[in-house]
Amino acid sequence: MTAKDPVCGMDVDTENAQLTSDYQGTTYYFCGRGCKLDFDEDPERYLAPDYEPSM
């Protein structure tokens, strides 16, 4: 199963993902450390309906 990295939009394999964050009861998966750090700093920015992930 895959999930979209909320920061860059890449598909991440949820079974093998090593970088995750839990926010408001939901687990988010990340392609790399930079995306996880950006998300952890300001999750609302990346979860906003008008946010466009940029790869």
N, C-alpha and C positions, 0 to 999 in steps of 0.2 A: 504494500500500500504506500502511496506517496501523499505528501502534503506540500503546499506552496510555502516557501520561505516568505514571510510577510514583508520583508525588507526589499529583497531583490526579485522575488517572483519565481525563483528556480524551484523545480520539483525536488523534494528531498525524500529519500526512502525512510519511512517512519520506523521500520524494523531495525535498521542499522544506524540511525541518527545518533550521534554522540552529543550534539548541541541542541538543547531544548530549553524552553522557559515556560513556566506555568504562570498564567495571568488571568485573574478572575475566573478560575475554574477550567480554563482551556489550556491545553498544551500546544505550544508553537514549536516548529522545527526549523533549523537553520542550516544553510549550506556551509557556513564558515563562521569563524570567531568574530569577525568584523560585523557581520549581520546581527549576530546574537547580542553583541555589546551595544550596537545602535538601538536595537529593539528594547533591551533592558533599561536603557537610559530614558527612553520616551515612547512607551508602547502605544499610547493614544495616537501619536503621529502616524504610526504605521497601520493602525486599525481604523483610521478615519475613512469614511465612505468615499471621499474624494482623493485619497492617496493612490498614486500610480506607481507600482513597483518598477524600478529601473535596473535592468541587468547590465 
